[in-house]
Amino acid sequence: MKFEYYLKYKEYLGTYLAFFLIISLVSCRKDEIIMGNTIPFLIVGAETPEVSIMSFPSPIPISVVYDTLNLYGNGSYDFDFDLDGESEMTLDLNLINNDSIHLLNGGTPNYYPSLSLKSNNKVSIITEQEIVYVGQGGTTTLVWLKALNEGVEINNSSEWKILNEEGVKMWYEMPMPLSHKGTWHDLTENKFIGFRYEDKLGWIEINATDLNNPLIVSYAIQR
């Protein structure tokens, strides 16, 4: 009888050790995946061999064309990351002449000044939300394109929003002193946009210290 108990104990012990070994191997493999960079990540603004960087000798402005009355201006800049001749993402800039302020209503063609990033569902970007009180105890949520600092790490677990043709605003200026304008206002240094195109991460460096003349400084995408 004792010999039978011994055999049972040995059988249970062997099963337990095998189970423990499998769990240990899975855990080690998980660490290898993370440490081995199988999960992509990117350091914003960093020049590393893993990314292709486009740096301009002089920052690129967005060319703006005004209407016949010289009241409303619109300009855009297209990004073609895979160099196939088709735009994957577009910066869309709307400006006004001060003489047209009294005409603004926020709609076409009397839009408010703004800078938006748009895409045809090809690109995802990192956003942030702002809760705004709208009176009588009510609130609404505004979604802005997040202004990232150099050195920030982004990866596939970041908060991503798919861009469509409506886009996400970087800044939006209503002619009201208490209006909410977005996170790209009152900047004194360059900031970055974090994006994901297909399975690749990237960043765009923007100088938005002058909202009437934002400049594209550089951009990068993983190889």
GUVOTI-406363 format. One record per residue (C-alpha): residue in three letters; residue number from 1; x, y, z. Coordinates in steps of 0.5 Angstrom, whole numbers, plus 500, padded with zeros to 3 digits. Each point is the difference from the previous one (the first is absolute). Layout:
<rs>
+------+-----+-----+-----+-----+
! rest !  nr !  xx !  yy !  zz !
+------+-----+-----+-----+-----+
!  ALA ! NUM !   X !   Y !   Z !
...
+------+-----+-----+-----+-----+
</rs>
This chain:
<rs>
+------+-----+-----+-----+-----+
! rest !  nr !  xx !  yy !  zz !
+------+-----+-----+-----+-----+
!  MET !   1 ! 500 ! 500 ! 500 !
!  LYS !   2 ! 506 ! 505 ! 502 !
!  PHE !   3 ! 503 ! 498 ! 493 !
!  GLU !   4 ! 493 ! 502 ! 496 !
!  TYR !   5 ! 500 ! 507 ! 504 !
!  TYR !   6 ! 507 ! 501 ! 498 !
!  LEU !   7 ! 499 ! 499 ! 493 !
!  LYS !   8 ! 494 ! 504 ! 500 !
!  TYR !   9 ! 504 ! 506 ! 504 !
!  LYS !  10 ! 506 ! 499 ! 494 !
!  GLU !  11 ! 494 ! 500 ! 495 !
!  TYR !  12 ! 497 ! 507 ! 503 !
!  LEU !  13 ! 507 ! 503 ! 501 !
!  GLY !  14 ! 502 ! 498 ! 493 !
!  THR !  15 ! 494 ! 504 ! 497 !
!  TYR !  16 ! 501 ! 506 ! 504 !
!  LEU !  17 ! 507 ! 501 ! 498 !
!  ALA !  18 ! 498 ! 499 ! 493 !
!  PHE !  19 ! 495 ! 505 ! 501 !
!  PHE !  20 ! 505 ! 505 ! 504 !
!  LEU !  21 ! 505 ! 499 ! 494 !
!  ILE !  22 ! 495 ! 502 ! 495 !
!  ILE !  23 ! 498 ! 506 ! 503 !
!  SER !  24 ! 507 ! 502 ! 501 !
!  LEU !  25 ! 501 ! 499 ! 493 !
!  VAL !  26 ! 494 ! 504 ! 498 !
!  SER !  27 ! 502 ! 506 ! 505 !
!  CYS !  28 ! 507 ! 500 ! 497 !
!  ARG !  29 ! 498 ! 500 ! 493 !
!  LYS !  30 ! 495 ! 506 ! 502 !
!  ASP !  31 ! 506 ! 504 ! 503 !
!  GLU !  32 ! 504 ! 498 ! 493 !
!  ILE !  33 ! 495 ! 503 ! 496 !
!  ILE !  34 ! 499 ! 507 ! 504 !
!  MET !  35 ! 508 ! 500 ! 501 !
!  GLY !  36 ! 501 ! 498 ! 493 !
!  ASN !  37 ! 496 ! 506 ! 497 !
!  THR !  38 ! 495 ! 495 ! 496 !
!  ILE !  39 ! 495 ! 505 ! 503 !
!  PRO !  40 ! 502 ! 507 ! 496 !
!  PHE !  41 ! 501 ! 506 ! 504 !
!  LEU !  42 ! 503 ! 507 ! 498 !
!  ILE !  43 ! 504 ! 506 ! 503 !
!  VAL !  44 ! 497 ! 506 ! 498 !
!  GLY !  45 ! 505 ! 505 ! 496 !
!  ALA !  46 ! 506 ! 494 ! 501 !
!  GLU !  47 ! 504 ! 499 ! 494 !
!  THR !  48 ! 501 ! 492 ! 500 !
!  PRO !  49 ! 502 ! 495 ! 495 !
!  GLU !  50 ! 493 ! 497 ! 500 !
!  VAL !  51 ! 497 ! 507 ! 497 !
!  SER !  52 ! 500 ! 503 ! 494 !
!  ILE !  53 ! 500 ! 508 ! 501 !
!  MET !  54 ! 498 ! 505 ! 495 !
!  SER !  55 ! 504 ! 507 ! 503 !
!  PHE !  56 ! 499 ! 506 ! 496 !
!  PRO !  57 ! 506 ! 505 ! 499 !
!  SER !  58 ! 494 ! 506 ! 502 !
!  PRO !  59 ! 494 ! 498 ! 503 !
!  ILE !  60 ! 494 ! 500 ! 495 !
!  PRO !  61 ! 494 ! 505 ! 501 !
!  ILE !  62 ! 493 ! 498 ! 498 !
!  SER !  63 ! 499 ! 504 ! 493 !
!  VAL !  64 ! 493 ! 504 ! 502 !
!  VAL !  65 ! 496 ! 503 ! 494 !
!  TYR !  66 ! 494 ! 505 ! 502 !
!  ASP !  67 ! 494 ! 501 ! 496 !
!  THR !  68 ! 498 ! 505 ! 496 !
!  LEU !  69 ! 498 ! 505 ! 505 !
!  ASN !  70 ! 506 ! 498 ! 504 !
!  LEU !  71 ! 496 ! 498 ! 506 !
!  TYR !  72 ! 501 ! 493 ! 501 !
!  GLY !  73 ! 507 ! 496 ! 499 !
!  ASN !  74 ! 501 ! 493 ! 499 !
!  GLY !  75 ! 506 ! 495 ! 499 !
!  SER !  76 ! 502 ! 493 ! 501 !
!  TYR !  77 ! 506 ! 496 ! 500 !
!  ASP !  78 ! 500 ! 492 ! 498 !
!  PHE !  79 ! 504 ! 495 ! 503 !
!  ASP !  80 ! 502 ! 494 ! 495 !
!  PHE !  81 ! 503 ! 495 ! 505 !
!  ASP !  82 ! 501 ! 494 ! 495 !
!  LEU !  83 ! 502 ! 505 ! 494 !
!  ASP !  84 ! 494 ! 497 ! 496 !
!  GLY !  85 ! 498 ! 507 ! 497 !
!  GLU !  86 ! 494 ! 499 ! 505 !
!  SER !  87 ! 499 ! 504 ! 506 !
!  GLU !  88 ! 499 ! 496 ! 507 !
!  MET !  89 ! 499 ! 506 ! 504 !
!  THR !  90 ! 499 ! 508 ! 499 !
!  LEU !  91 ! 501 ! 506 ! 504 !
!  ASP !  92 ! 494 ! 505 ! 499 !
!  LEU !  93 ! 501 ! 507 ! 502 !
!  ASN !  94 ! 494 ! 505 ! 500 !
!  LEU !  95 ! 501 ! 508 ! 501 !
!  ILE !  96 ! 497 ! 506 ! 500 !
!  ASN !  97 ! 501 ! 507 ! 499 !
!  ASN !  98 ! 498 ! 505 ! 506 !
!  ASP !  99 ! 495 ! 503 ! 495 !
!  SER ! 100 ! 496 ! 494 ! 500 !
!  ILE ! 101 ! 499 ! 499 ! 508 !
!  HIS ! 102 ! 493 ! 503 ! 500 !
!  LEU ! 103 ! 498 ! 495 ! 494 !
!  LEU ! 104 ! 502 ! 493 ! 504 !
!  ASN ! 105 ! 495 ! 495 ! 502 !
!  GLY ! 106 ! 504 ! 494 ! 500 !
!  GLY ! 107 ! 497 ! 497 ! 494 !
!  THR ! 108 ! 502 ! 500 ! 492 !
!  PRO ! 109 ! 503 ! 504 ! 498 !
!  ASN ! 110 ! 500 ! 505 ! 506 !
!  TYR ! 111 ! 504 ! 495 ! 504 !
!  TYR ! 112 ! 504 ! 501 ! 506 !
!  PRO ! 113 ! 508 ! 500 ! 500 !
!  SER ! 114 ! 503 ! 493 ! 501 !
!  LEU ! 115 ! 505 ! 495 ! 499 !
!  SER ! 116 ! 498 ! 493 ! 499 !
!  LEU ! 117 ! 503 ! 493 ! 498 !
!  LYS ! 118 ! 496 ! 496 ! 495 !
!  SER ! 119 ! 500 ! 493 ! 497 !
!  ASN ! 120 ! 496 ! 495 ! 496 !
!  ASN ! 121 ! 500 ! 495 ! 505 !
!  LYS ! 122 ! 507 ! 498 ! 499 !
!  VAL ! 123 ! 503 ! 503 ! 506 !
!  SER ! 124 ! 499 ! 500 ! 507 !
!  ILE ! 125 ! 503 ! 506 ! 505 !
!  ILE ! 126 ! 500 ! 501 ! 508 !
!  THR ! 127 ! 495 ! 504 ! 502 !
!  GLU ! 128 ! 498 ! 503 ! 507 !
!  GLN ! 129 ! 493 ! 502 ! 503 !
!  GLU ! 130 ! 498 ! 507 ! 503 !
!  ILE ! 131 ! 493 ! 500 ! 504 !
!  VAL ! 132 ! 497 ! 507 ! 499 !
!  TYR ! 133 ! 494 ! 502 ! 504 !
!  VAL ! 134 ! 495 ! 503 ! 496 !
!  GLY ! 135 ! 495 ! 503 ! 505 !
!  GLN ! 136 ! 494 ! 498 ! 505 !
!  GLY ! 137 ! 505 ! 494 ! 502 !
!  GLY ! 138 ! 501 ! 497 ! 493 !
!  THR ! 139 ! 507 ! 498 ! 497 !
!  THR ! 140 ! 502 ! 498 ! 494 !
!  THR ! 141 ! 507 ! 497 ! 498 !
!  LEU ! 142 ! 505 ! 503 ! 495 !
!  VAL ! 143 ! 505 ! 495 ! 496 !
!  TRP ! 144 ! 506 ! 504 ! 498 !
!  LEU ! 145 ! 506 ! 497 ! 497 !
!  LYS ! 146 ! 505 ! 499 ! 505 !
!  ALA ! 147 ! 507 ! 504 ! 500 !
!  LEU ! 148 ! 505 ! 496 ! 502 !
!  ASN ! 149 ! 507 ! 501 ! 503 !
!  GLU ! 150 ! 507 ! 498 ! 497 !
!  GLY ! 151 ! 502 ! 493 ! 504 !
!  VAL ! 152 ! 493 ! 498 ! 501 !
!  GLU ! 153 ! 499 ! 492 ! 498 !
!  ILE ! 154 ! 494 ! 498 ! 496 !
!  ASN ! 155 ! 498 ! 493 ! 499 !
!  ASN ! 156 ! 495 ! 496 ! 497 !
!  SER ! 157 ! 496 ! 500 ! 507 !
!  SER ! 158 ! 500 ! 508 ! 500 !
!  GLU ! 159 ! 493 ! 503 ! 499 !
!  TRP ! 160 ! 499 ! 500 ! 493 !
!  LYS ! 161 ! 494 ! 503 ! 496 !
!  ILE ! 162 ! 499 ! 499 ! 492 !
!  LEU ! 163 ! 500 ! 506 ! 496 !
!  ASN ! 164 ! 495 ! 501 ! 495 !
!  GLU ! 165 ! 498 ! 506 ! 495 !
!  GLU ! 166 ! 497 ! 504 ! 506 !
!  GLY ! 167 ! 507 ! 500 ! 503 !
!  VAL ! 168 ! 502 ! 502 ! 507 !
!  LYS ! 169 ! 501 ! 507 ! 502 !
!  MET ! 170 ! 507 ! 502 ! 503 !
!  TRP ! 171 ! 497 ! 507 ! 502 !
!  TYR ! 172 ! 494 ! 504 ! 498 !
!  GLU ! 173 ! 499 ! 507 ! 502 !
!  MET ! 174 ! 493 ! 503 ! 501 !
!  PRO ! 175 ! 499 ! 507 ! 501 !
!  MET ! 176 ! 498 ! 500 ! 507 !
!  PRO ! 177 ! 505 ! 501 ! 506 !
!  LEU ! 178 ! 498 ! 494 ! 504 !
!  SER ! 179 ! 500 ! 495 ! 494 !
!  HIS ! 180 ! 504 ! 494 ! 500 !
!  LYS ! 181 ! 506 ! 500 ! 495 !
!  GLY ! 182 ! 503 ! 493 ! 501 !
!  THR ! 183 ! 507 ! 498 ! 502 !
!  TRP ! 184 ! 504 ! 503 ! 494 !
!  HIS ! 185 ! 499 ! 507 ! 503 !
!  ASP ! 186 ! 505 ! 505 ! 503 !
!  LEU ! 187 ! 506 ! 495 ! 498 !
!  THR ! 188 ! 507 ! 503 ! 501 !
!  GLU ! 189 ! 504 ! 493 ! 497 !
!  ASN ! 190 ! 499 ! 495 ! 495 !
!  LYS ! 191 ! 495 ! 494 ! 501 !
!  PHE ! 192 ! 498 ! 494 ! 497 !
!  ILE ! 193 ! 495 ! 496 ! 497 !
!  GLY ! 194 ! 500 ! 492 ! 502 !
!  PHE ! 195 ! 497 ! 496 ! 494 !
!  ARG ! 196 ! 499 ! 493 ! 498 !
!  TYR ! 197 ! 500 ! 498 ! 493 !
!  GLU ! 198 ! 498 ! 492 ! 498 !
!  ASP ! 199 ! 505 ! 497 ! 505 !
!  LYS ! 200 ! 505 ! 505 ! 501 !
!  LEU ! 201 ! 500 ! 506 ! 505 !
!  GLY ! 202 ! 503 ! 507 ! 498 !
!  TRP ! 203 ! 500 ! 507 ! 502 !
!  ILE ! 204 ! 500 ! 507 ! 497 !
!  GLU ! 205 ! 503 ! 506 ! 503 !
!  ILE ! 206 ! 496 ! 507 ! 500 !
!  ASN ! 207 ! 502 ! 507 ! 501 !
!  ALA ! 208 ! 493 ! 503 ! 502 !
!  THR ! 209 ! 503 ! 506 ! 504 !
!  ASP ! 210 ! 497 ! 504 ! 495 !
!  LEU ! 211 ! 493 ! 497 ! 499 !
!  ASN ! 212 ! 499 ! 504 ! 493 !
!  ASN ! 213 ! 506 ! 497 ! 497 !
!  PRO ! 214 ! 501 ! 493 ! 503 !
!  LEU ! 215 ! 507 ! 497 ! 497 !
!  ILE ! 216 ! 501 ! 492 ! 499 !
!  VAL ! 217 ! 507 ! 499 ! 503 !
!  SER ! 218 ! 501 ! 493 ! 499 !
!  TYR ! 219 ! 497 ! 493 ! 500 !
!  ALA ! 220 ! 502 ! 493 ! 501 !
!  ILE ! 221 ! 497 ! 493 ! 499 !
!  GLN ! 222 ! 502 ! 493 ! 502 !
!  ARG ! 223 ! 504 ! 496 ! 494 !
+------+-----+-----+-----+-----+
</rs>
